[in-house]
Amino acid sequence: MTNMSIEEAVQTGMTIAYHAERQPDLSAVVTQYGERTFAELNANANRLVRRLRAAGIGDGDSVAIVSKNRPEFIETLIATSRSGIRFTPINFHLKGEEIGYIVDNCEAKAFIADASLGPTPVEALQFAPNLVLKLAAGGAIDGFVDYTSEVSNQDGSNITDPTLGSRMLYTSGTTGRPKGVFRKERLPEPPNWEGTLANYRPGQDRQLVTGPGYHAAPLLIDIVQALVSGVGIVMMDKWDAEETLRLIHENKCTHTHMVATMFHRMLQLPEATKAKYDISSMRLLIHGAAPCPVHIKQSMIEWFGPIIWEYYAATEGGGGFIVGSEEWLTKPGTVGCPGPEFDNKILDDEGNPCKPDEIGTIYMRAPANGRFEYYKDTDKTDSSYLGDYFTLGDMGYFDADGYLFLTGRSAELIISGGVNIYPQEVDSELLKHDSVLDVCTIGVPSDEWGEEVRSVVLLKDGITPSDALTQELITWTKDRLANFKCPRNIDYVDDLPRSEAGKVQRKTIRAPYWEGYTKT
C-alpha cells in the first residue's frame, strides 16, 4: 500500500506507513535501548507481521508482550495494529505466575519478552502452555528465539492486505484475578491534529513518555495518539523527576502525560535544579489516574503555566471528564464537567440519583461503539453494568454546576501512584505466614502516592509485635507478589471486625486513617 490517504491509513491500521512515506527520516522512537525513524519503525512492523504469519498467527489471534519501554514494544504494537491481531501488554513488575496467567488467559499464540527481566519470562511459560512462538528482545532467554534475528530476515515492505487490530489490556478491578478489557469492535485511531486538545503538529512536536507502555494511559495518550499523529516519542525507562526536566529541555518536548505522584516529586526538586532546564517548549501536560491534591496542582500550574489538563476515565471507556487549568482554578479539585452526551450519573446505595453535593457511586454510560466486556468473565461484566451504565466503584459528587469531585475509590481498590492494587491478594499471602491470624490490607493517605498500602494484622496467640516481625512480613509479601502491591508498613490490632457473613469490614478499619480526608 502506497500513496494511501490518511482516511485509508486509519481504517487499516497503516497510519505509521502513511507517516513513513512523508517523513521517513524523522525520529519516531527514542529509548535508552535504541531509536527508530518512522521508516525503520514501519519496516520492522511489516517484518514482524510476516514473522507472525509464518508461525500461523494472524487476524483474530492474540500476542502478549512483557517489556520495558524499548523499540520492540512499539514495533509489536504497530505490527498488531495492522494485522488484525489483539495486542496485550503486561506489567513487567509482576511475578512469573501472574504474567503466565495473563498470557494464557488472553489466549496469546505469541509471547514477546524483554531479556532484562531476568528469569521471570521463563517462569511464566509453565503457566502458558499454548504458545507457538516465543521471541526474546534485548538478549537471550531460555526457551525463546531471538527477536532481532527472527524479524530482520523478513521483507520490510508494506504488507498489501492490512487489517485493523485491537488492544486488550488487563485491569485488576476490585475482585479476583486481573481481567482483560475486551471490545468486539475494532476502533480506528485517527490523528489528533488541529481542532483536538493535543493539536499535534507532525514533524514539529515531540511527546515524552513518562510511564510504562503497558499502562493504559501512557499507551493511549503518550504512544498511540502521538505516533498516529506523526509525532515522535521519547520513552523514559524509569521515571525520575530531574530526568523528566532534562528530557523536556534536550528534546524540546511539547506534550506529556503524568500522574499526581510525579507532580509531588518534581515540586520537591531544589529551585536551582528546576532553573537549569528550559521547559518553555511544553504545550500540553495532561494527568489523571488518581486525584491530585489541590495545593500540588496549583503549584504545578504556577510553574508550567496553564497548560495542565486533568481527566477522569477508565480503561473500560465512558466518562468524558476533562478540565483545563483556567476552568480548574475556578473549581479547585474538580475533574471536570462533561457534556450531556456522556450521560454520567451518581447513585446512592439504593440506586437512586444523588442530589448535588451528595456522595454516591459514579456510573458512566457505556459508549455506543466499543462497549467493553471482561474477557471470558460474564459475571464480572454483568456486575459492572446497570443497564447501559457501568461503574468502577468510584465515589464522588456533582456540585450544583455539574462538576464532578472525586471523594475516593471503592472500599476494596487501592490506587497508589496511579496503579490499581487489589488488597485481597496481599491478605491472601500474609495469611499464609505462621504468625498471622487475620489481616486487612487498606490504602492510607499519602501526599506523594495518593494512597499507600498498609496491612492491619491480628497476630496469633503468643506472637508479639516487633519491628523485626514487621520487616519479616513485608519481605514475605515481596517474595510472593510484585513489590508495588506490598505493604509499606504494618499495624497490629487486637481485633478485626467482620460481618455476620464473615467478610472483613474494610471500610470500618480504614476510617480512622482517613479522618480529615475525603476518602469514604
C-alpha positions as CSV (number, residue, x, y, z in Angstrom):
1,M,0.0,0.0,0.0
2,T,1.5,3.3,-1.1
3,N,0.2,6.8,-1.6
4,M,-2.8,6.0,0.7
5,S,-5.0,8.7,2.1
6,I,-4.9,9.3,5.9
7,E,-8.5,8.0,6.0
8,E,-7.5,4.8,4.4
9,A,-4.5,4.5,6.6
10,V,-6.6,5.0,9.8
11,Q,-9.1,2.4,8.8
12,T,-6.5,-0.3,8.1
13,G,-4.1,0.5,10.9
14,M,-1.5,1.8,8.5
15,T,-1.0,5.3,9.9
16,I,2.7,4.7,10.6
17,A,3.1,3.7,6.9
18,Y,1.4,6.9,5.9
19,H,3.8,9.0,8.0
20,A,6.8,6.9,6.9
21,E,6.1,7.9,3.3
22,R,6.0,11.6,4.2
23,Q,8.7,11.9,6.9
24,P,10.8,8.7,6.6
25,D,13.9,10.1,8.4
26,L,12.0,11.8,11.3
27,S,12.7,10.3,14.7
28,A,9.7,8.2,15.7
29,V,11.0,6.4,18.9
30,V,13.8,7.3,21.2
31,T,14.7,5.0,24.1
32,Q,17.8,4.0,26.0
33,Y,17.6,0.7,24.2
34,G,17.7,2.1,20.7
35,E,16.0,4.5,18.3
36,R,13.8,4.2,15.2
37,T,12.9,6.6,12.5
38,F,9.3,6.4,11.0
39,A,10.7,4.5,8.1
40,E,12.5,2.0,10.3
41,L,9.6,1.6,12.6
42,N,7.3,0.9,9.7
43,A,9.6,-1.6,8.0
44,N,10.2,-3.5,11.3
45,A,6.4,-3.7,11.9
46,N,5.9,-5.2,8.5
47,R,8.7,-7.7,9.1
48,L,7.1,-8.7,12.4
49,V,3.7,-9.2,10.8
50,R,5.3,-11.6,8.3
51,R,7.2,-13.5,11.0
52,L,4.0,-13.9,13.0
53,R,2.1,-15.1,9.8
54,A,4.9,-17.6,9.2
55,A,4.0,-19.1,12.6
56,G,0.3,-19.2,11.6
57,I,-0.6,-16.1,13.7
58,G,-2.9,-13.6,12.2
59,D,-6.3,-11.9,12.1
60,G,-8.2,-12.7,15.3
61,D,-5.3,-14.1,17.2
62,S,-3.5,-12.6,20.2
63,V,0.0,-11.5,21.0
64,A,1.2,-10.8,24.5
65,I,4.3,-8.8,25.4
66,V,6.1,-8.1,28.7
67,S,8.8,-5.4,28.1
68,K,10.3,-2.3,29.3
69,N,10.0,0.9,27.2
70,R,12.1,-0.3,24.3
71,P,11.6,-0.1,20.4
72,E,10.5,-3.8,20.2
73,F,7.5,-2.9,22.3
74,I,6.4,-0.2,19.8
75,E,7.1,-2.4,16.8
76,T,4.9,-5.1,18.3
77,L,2.1,-2.5,18.9
78,I,2.3,-1.3,15.3
79,A,2.5,-4.7,13.8
80,T,-0.6,-5.9,15.6
81,S,-2.5,-2.8,14.8
82,R,-2.2,-3.6,11.0
83,S,-2.6,-7.3,11.1
84,G,-5.9,-7.9,12.9
85,I,-4.1,-9.2,15.9
86,R,-5.1,-8.4,19.5
87,F,-2.2,-6.8,21.4
88,T,-1.9,-7.4,25.2
89,P,0.9,-5.7,27.1
90,I,1.7,-7.0,30.5
91,N,3.0,-5.2,33.6
92,F,6.7,-6.3,33.8
93,H,6.7,-5.9,37.6
94,L,4.5,-8.9,38.0
95,K,5.8,-12.3,39.1
96,G,6.2,-15.2,36.6
97,E,2.9,-16.9,37.6
98,E,1.0,-13.6,37.3
99,I,2.4,-13.0,33.9
100,G,1.8,-16.5,32.8
101,Y,-1.8,-16.3,33.9
102,I,-2.4,-13.3,31.6
103,V,-0.6,-14.8,28.7
104,D,-2.8,-17.9,28.9
105,N,-6.0,-16.0,29.7
106,C,-5.7,-13.7,26.7
107,E,-5.1,-16.8,24.5
108,A,-1.8,-15.5,23.2
109,K,-0.2,-17.5,20.4
110,A,3.0,-15.4,20.5
111,F,4.8,-14.1,23.6
112,I,7.5,-11.5,23.3
113,A,9.6,-10.9,26.4
114,D,12.4,-8.5,27.5
115,A,15.6,-10.3,28.4
116,S,16.4,-7.7,31.0
117,L,13.6,-9.1,33.2
118,G,15.7,-12.0,34.2
119,P,14.1,-15.4,34.8
120,T,10.6,-14.1,35.1
121,P,9.6,-14.8,31.4
122,V,10.8,-18.4,31.7
123,E,8.9,-18.8,34.9
124,A,5.8,-17.6,33.1
125,L,6.0,-20.3,30.5
126,Q,4.9,-23.1,32.8
127,F,1.5,-21.3,33.1
128,A,1.1,-20.6,29.4
129,P,1.3,-23.9,27.6
130,N,-0.4,-22.9,24.3
131,L,2.2,-20.7,22.7
132,V,3.5,-21.3,19.2
133,L,6.1,-18.5,19.1
134,K,8.3,-17.1,21.8
135,L,10.6,-14.1,21.0
136,A,13.3,-12.6,23.2
137,A,14.1,-8.9,22.8
138,G,17.4,-7.4,24.0
139,G,19.2,-10.7,24.7
140,A,18.8,-14.4,25.2
141,I,16.0,-16.1,27.2
142,D,15.9,-19.9,27.7
143,G,13.2,-21.4,25.5
144,F,12.8,-18.2,23.4
145,V,14.3,-17.4,20.0
146,D,16.0,-14.1,19.3
147,Y,13.6,-11.3,18.2
148,T,16.1,-9.4,16.1
149,S,17.4,-12.3,14.1
150,E,13.9,-13.8,13.5
151,V,12.4,-10.5,12.3
152,S,15.3,-8.9,10.4
153,N,15.4,-11.6,7.7
154,Q,11.7,-10.8,6.7
155,D,10.6,-8.4,4.0
156,G,10.1,-4.8,5.3
157,S,7.9,-3.5,2.5
158,N,4.3,-2.6,3.4
159,I,2.0,-5.6,3.7
160,T,-0.6,-5.5,1.0
161,D,-3.6,-6.8,3.0
162,P,-3.7,-4.8,6.2
163,T,-6.4,-5.4,8.8
164,L,-7.2,-3.2,11.7
165,G,-6.1,-4.8,15.0
166,S,-7.0,-4.1,18.6
167,R,-5.7,-3.8,22.1
168,M,-6.8,-5.7,25.2
169,L,-5.3,-4.5,28.5
170,Y,-5.8,-6.2,31.8
171,T,-7.1,-4.4,34.9
172,S,-7.2,-5.7,38.4
173,G,-10.6,-4.1,39.1
174,T,-11.9,-4.9,42.6
175,T,-12.2,-8.6,42.7
176,G,-10.0,-11.6,42.0
177,R,-7.6,-12.1,39.1
178,P,-6.8,-9.4,36.5
179,K,-9.5,-9.1,33.8
180,G,-9.0,-8.4,30.1
181,V,-11.0,-5.4,29.0
182,F,-12.2,-6.6,25.6
183,R,-14.1,-5.0,22.8
184,K,-15.5,-6.9,19.9
185,E,-15.4,-3.8,17.7
186,R,-12.0,-2.7,16.4
187,L,-11.9,1.1,16.8
188,P,-9.6,3.1,14.5
189,E,-7.3,5.7,15.9
190,P,-7.4,9.0,13.9
191,P,-4.7,11.6,14.2
192,N,-5.1,14.3,16.9
193,W,-4.4,17.2,14.7
194,E,-5.7,20.8,14.6
195,G,-9.0,21.1,16.5
196,T,-8.2,18.5,19.1
197,L,-6.9,19.0,22.6
198,A,-3.5,17.7,21.6
199,N,-3.4,19.9,18.5
200,Y,-0.4,17.9,17.2
201,R,1.9,19.3,14.5
202,P,3.5,16.4,12.6
203,G,7.3,16.8,12.3
204,Q,7.4,19.5,14.9
205,D,6.1,18.2,18.2
206,R,7.6,15.6,20.5
207,Q,5.9,13.5,23.1
208,L,7.6,12.5,26.4
209,V,6.5,9.1,27.6
210,T,6.9,9.2,31.4
211,G,5.2,5.9,32.3
212,P,5.4,2.3,31.2
213,G,3.9,1.3,27.9
214,Y,1.8,-1.5,29.4
215,H,-0.3,1.0,31.4
216,A,-3.5,2.2,29.7
217,A,-2.9,6.0,29.9
218,P,0.7,6.2,28.7
219,L,-0.1,3.6,26.0
220,L,-3.0,5.6,24.6
221,I,-2.1,9.2,25.3
222,D,1.7,9.2,25.1
223,I,2.3,6.5,22.5
224,V,-0.7,5.7,20.2
225,Q,-2.1,9.2,19.9
226,A,1.3,10.8,19.3
227,L,2.5,8.2,16.7
228,V,-0.7,8.1,14.7
229,S,-0.4,11.9,14.5
230,G,3.1,11.7,13.0
231,V,4.7,12.9,16.3
232,G,7.8,11.1,17.6
233,I,8.1,9.9,21.2
234,V,10.9,9.9,23.8
235,M,10.4,7.0,26.2
236,M,11.7,7.1,29.8
237,D,13.0,3.7,31.1
238,K,12.4,4.6,34.7
239,W,10.7,7.8,35.9
240,D,12.9,10.4,37.7
241,A,12.0,14.0,38.5
242,E,15.1,15.7,37.2
243,E,15.4,13.4,34.2
244,T,12.0,14.5,33.2
245,L,13.0,18.1,33.1
246,R,16.3,17.2,31.3
247,L,14.5,15.2,28.5
248,I,11.9,18.0,28.0
249,H,14.8,20.5,27.8
250,E,17.1,18.5,25.4
251,N,14.3,17.1,23.2
252,K,12.1,20.2,23.2
253,C,9.2,18.0,24.2
254,T,5.8,19.6,23.7
255,H,3.4,17.0,25.2
256,T,3.4,14.5,28.1
257,H,1.2,12.6,30.5
258,M,1.8,12.3,34.2
259,V,0.2,11.2,37.5
260,A,0.0,13.3,40.6
261,T,2.9,11.4,42.3
262,M,5.2,12.8,39.7
263,F,4.0,16.3,40.4
264,H,4.8,15.9,44.0
265,R,8.3,14.7,43.4
266,M,9.1,17.3,40.7
267,L,8.0,20.1,43.1
268,Q,10.4,18.8,45.7
269,L,13.4,19.5,43.5
270,P,15.7,22.3,44.6
271,E,14.9,25.6,42.9
272,A,18.4,25.6,41.4
273,T,17.8,22.3,39.8
274,K,14.5,23.4,38.3
275,A,16.2,26.6,36.9
276,K,18.7,24.5,34.9
277,Y,16.1,23.3,32.4
278,D,14.0,25.2,29.8
279,I,10.5,23.8,29.8
280,S,9.0,26.5,27.6
281,S,8.5,24.1,24.7
282,M,5.7,22.3,26.6
283,R,2.3,22.9,25.2
284,L,0.2,20.2,26.9
285,L,0.6,18.3,30.2
286,I,-2.3,16.0,30.9
287,H,-2.7,14.0,34.1
288,G,-5.1,11.5,35.7
289,A,-5.3,8.0,37.2
290,A,-5.6,9.4,40.8
291,P,-6.9,12.6,42.3
292,C,-4.3,15.4,42.7
293,P,-4.1,17.4,46.0
294,V,-5.2,20.9,45.2
295,H,-2.1,22.6,46.6
296,I,0.2,20.5,44.5
297,K,-1.7,21.1,41.3
298,Q,-1.8,24.9,41.9
299,S,1.9,24.9,42.3
300,M,2.4,22.9,39.0
301,I,0.2,25.4,37.2
302,E,2.3,28.3,38.6
303,W,5.4,26.5,37.4
304,F,4.4,25.1,33.9
305,G,1.7,27.6,33.1
306,P,-2.0,27.0,32.3
307,I,-1.2,24.1,30.0
308,I,-2.2,21.4,32.5
309,W,-5.3,19.3,31.9
310,E,-6.9,16.7,34.1
311,Y,-9.1,13.8,33.1
312,Y,-11.1,11.1,34.8
313,A,-11.5,8.0,32.7
314,A,-11.2,4.2,32.7
315,T,-9.7,1.5,30.6
316,E,-13.3,0.4,30.1
317,G,-14.3,3.7,28.4
318,G,-17.0,6.2,29.0
319,G,-16.8,9.3,31.2
320,G,-15.8,12.3,29.2
321,F,-14.4,14.1,32.3
322,I,-11.7,16.6,31.4
323,V,-10.8,20.1,32.7
324,G,-8.2,22.7,31.7
325,S,-6.1,24.9,34.1
326,E,-8.2,28.0,33.9
327,E,-11.5,26.2,34.4
328,W,-10.0,24.0,37.2
329,L,-8.8,27.1,39.1
330,T,-12.5,28.3,39.3
331,K,-13.4,24.9,40.8
332,P,-10.2,23.6,42.5
333,G,-10.3,19.9,42.9
334,T,-12.8,19.1,40.2
335,V,-12.1,16.6,37.4
336,G,-14.4,18.4,35.0
337,C,-18.0,18.8,33.8
338,P,-18.7,16.6,30.7
339,G,-21.3,17.5,28.2
340,P,-24.8,15.8,28.4
341,E,-23.9,13.5,25.6
342,F,-21.8,11.4,28.1
343,D,-24.7,10.9,30.4
344,N,-23.0,10.2,33.7
345,K,-24.8,9.9,37.0
346,I,-24.2,9.3,40.7
347,L,-26.4,6.9,42.6
348,D,-26.8,6.1,46.3
349,D,-26.7,2.5,47.7
350,E,-30.4,2.0,46.7
351,G,-29.8,3.1,43.1
352,N,-31.4,6.5,43.5
353,P,-29.9,9.6,41.9
354,C,-27.9,11.7,44.4
355,K,-28.6,15.3,44.9
356,P,-25.9,18.0,44.3
357,D,-23.0,17.7,46.8
358,E,-24.3,14.2,47.9
359,I,-21.7,11.5,47.7
360,G,-22.5,8.3,45.8
361,T,-21.2,5.8,43.3
362,I,-20.3,7.1,39.9
363,Y,-21.9,5.5,36.8
364,M,-20.9,6.2,33.2
365,R,-22.9,5.4,30.1
366,A,-21.1,2.8,28.1
367,P,-20.1,4.1,24.6
368,A,-22.4,3.1,21.8
369,N,-19.4,1.7,19.8
370,G,-16.7,-0.3,21.5
371,R,-18.7,-1.3,24.6
372,F,-16.4,-3.3,26.8
373,E,-16.7,-6.7,28.4
374,Y,-14.4,-8.5,30.8
375,Y,-12.8,-11.3,28.7
376,K,-14.2,-14.7,29.5
377,D,-15.9,-13.4,32.6
378,T,-19.6,-12.8,32.1
379,D,-20.4,-12.5,35.8
380,K,-17.8,-9.7,36.2
381,T,-19.1,-7.9,33.2
382,D,-22.7,-8.2,34.3
383,S,-21.9,-6.9,37.8
384,S,-20.3,-3.8,36.4
385,Y,-23.3,-2.7,34.4
386,L,-26.6,-1.2,35.4
387,G,-28.5,-1.2,32.2
388,D,-26.5,0.9,29.8
389,Y,-24.3,2.3,32.6
390,F,-21.2,0.8,34.3
391,T,-19.3,1.6,37.4
392,L,-15.7,1.1,38.6
393,G,-16.9,1.5,42.2
394,D,-15.5,5.1,42.5
395,M,-17.2,7.5,44.8
396,G,-17.9,11.2,44.2
397,Y,-20.4,14.0,43.9
398,F,-21.6,16.6,41.4
399,D,-21.8,20.2,42.6
400,A,-24.7,22.4,41.7
401,D,-23.0,23.3,38.4
402,G,-22.5,19.7,37.4
403,Y,-18.8,19.5,38.1
404,L,-17.5,16.1,39.4
405,F,-15.4,15.9,42.6
406,L,-13.9,12.5,43.5
407,T,-14.1,11.6,47.1
408,G,-12.2,8.4,46.9
409,R,-12.1,4.9,45.4
410,S,-14.2,1.9,46.3
411,A,-13.6,0.2,49.7
412,E,-11.6,-2.6,48.1
413,L,-9.5,-1.0,45.4
414,I,-6.3,0.9,46.4
415,I,-4.9,3.5,43.9
416,S,-1.2,4.1,44.7
417,G,0.8,6.3,42.3
418,G,-1.9,5.8,39.7
419,V,-1.6,2.0,39.9
420,N,-4.5,-0.3,40.9
421,I,-3.8,-2.7,43.7
422,Y,-6.3,-5.4,44.9
423,P,-5.9,-5.8,48.7
424,Q,-7.2,-9.3,48.8
425,E,-4.0,-10.5,47.0
426,V,-1.9,-9.1,49.8
427,D,-4.3,-10.5,52.5
428,S,-4.1,-14.0,50.9
429,E,-0.3,-14.1,51.1
430,L,0.0,-12.7,54.6
431,L,-2.5,-15.2,55.9
432,K,0.0,-17.9,54.8
433,H,2.5,-16.7,57.4
434,D,2.7,-18.7,60.6
435,S,2.4,-15.6,62.8
436,V,-0.7,-14.1,61.2
437,L,-4.2,-15.0,62.4
438,D,-6.1,-12.4,60.4
439,V,-5.3,-9.4,58.2
440,C,-7.0,-6.5,56.3
441,T,-5.0,-4.5,53.7
442,I,-6.1,-1.0,53.0
443,G,-5.0,2.2,51.4
444,V,-4.0,5.0,53.8
445,P,-3.4,8.7,52.9
446,S,-0.1,9.7,51.2
447,D,0.8,13.1,49.9
448,E,3.2,11.5,47.5
449,W,1.3,8.4,46.3
450,G,-2.3,9.4,46.9
451,E,-2.7,6.2,48.8
452,E,-0.1,3.9,50.4
453,V,-0.6,0.2,51.0
454,R,-0.9,-0.7,54.7
455,S,-1.7,-4.1,56.2
456,V,-3.5,-4.2,59.5
457,V,-2.7,-7.5,61.2
458,L,-4.1,-9.7,64.0
459,L,-1.4,-12.0,65.3
460,K,-1.8,-15.5,66.6
461,D,-1.7,-16.0,70.4
462,G,1.8,-15.9,71.8
463,I,3.2,-13.7,69.0
464,T,4.4,-10.3,69.9
465,P,4.6,-7.3,67.5
466,S,8.1,-6.0,66.8
467,D,10.0,-4.1,64.1
468,A,11.7,-7.3,63.1
469,L,8.4,-9.1,62.6
470,T,7.1,-6.1,60.5
471,Q,10.1,-6.4,58.2
472,E,9.7,-10.2,58.0
473,L,6.1,-9.8,57.0
474,I,6.9,-7.2,54.4
475,T,9.7,-9.3,53.0
476,W,7.3,-12.3,52.9
477,T,4.9,-10.4,50.6
478,K,7.7,-9.1,48.4
479,D,8.9,-12.7,47.8
480,R,5.4,-13.6,46.6
481,L,4.0,-10.5,44.9
482,A,5.1,-7.6,42.7
483,N,6.7,-5.1,45.0
484,F,4.2,-2.3,44.2
485,K,1.4,-4.4,45.7
486,C,3.2,-5.0,49.0
487,P,2.6,-3.0,52.3
488,R,5.0,-0.2,53.2
489,N,4.1,-0.6,56.8
490,I,2.1,-2.9,59.1
491,D,-0.1,-2.0,62.0
492,Y,-1.1,-4.6,64.7
493,V,-4.5,-4.8,66.3
494,D,-6.3,-6.9,68.9
495,D,-9.4,-7.5,66.7
496,L,-10.5,-7.2,63.1
497,P,-14.2,-6.5,62.7
498,R,-16.1,-8.9,60.3
499,S,-19.7,-9.1,59.2
500,E,-22.0,-11.9,60.1
501,A,-21.2,-13.4,56.7
502,G,-17.5,-13.4,57.7
503,K,-16.4,-10.5,55.4
504,V,-13.8,-8.2,56.9
505,Q,-15.2,-4.7,57.4
506,R,-12.5,-2.9,55.4
507,K,-14.4,0.4,55.4
508,T,-14.5,0.4,59.2
509,I,-10.9,-0.5,59.6
510,R,-9.9,2.2,57.1
511,A,-12.0,5.0,58.5
512,P,-9.6,6.2,61.3
513,Y,-6.7,6.6,58.8
514,W,-8.9,8.9,56.7
515,E,-10.1,11.3,59.4
516,G,-9.7,14.8,58.0
517,Y,-9.5,13.5,54.4
518,T,-12.2,12.9,51.8
519,K,-11.9,9.1,51.4
520,T,-15.2,7.4,52.0
